[in-house]
Amino acid sequence: MYSENKEDYFEEFFSDIGLVLEDLCQSGFYTVHDSTLQELKEKGEFAAQCGMRHLSMLLLALQKELSQSRHKISDKKADNLSAKYYAELIRYIDLGKEKTAYDKGKNYYLNDKKEDGCLQ
C-alpha cells in the first residue's frame, strides 16, 4: 500500500487523508458516506499507531461528530465543531506534507554527500 521509504510513506499517508477530506468536502457534513466515515476511523487509528496523537484525535473526533450529525437538521454547535476539526486537519496535512518535503531534501543532500565522501 505505502512506500518503504519513510518520507514517501508519510507523504502518501497525508495525501490519502487529503483525499478523504476532499470526499467529505464534496459530500458535505450531512450526507457523509459510510466509506468516508470508515476511512476517517481507520486513518485515525493508524495515526495513533504511528505516534501522531493529535492527528489521530482530530480524525476520530471529526468521524464521531459527523456520525452523530448525519441526516439531521442543522445543529450550529455540531457544524462549528466539525468545521473546526476539518480546518485543523487541512492545516495539519499541509504542515505534514511540508515537513516531509524538507526531510526528503535533507536526506537527499546528506546521503548524497556521504556517498561522495564529503561528510564522514
Protein Blocks (a to p, Z undefined) as FASTA:
>chain_A
ZZfblklmmmmmmmmmmmmmmmmmmnopmlccfklmmmmmmmmmmmmmnopaklmmmmmm
mmmmmmmmgoiacdfklmmmmmmmmmmmmmmmmmmmmmmmmmmmmmmmmmmmmmnomaZZ
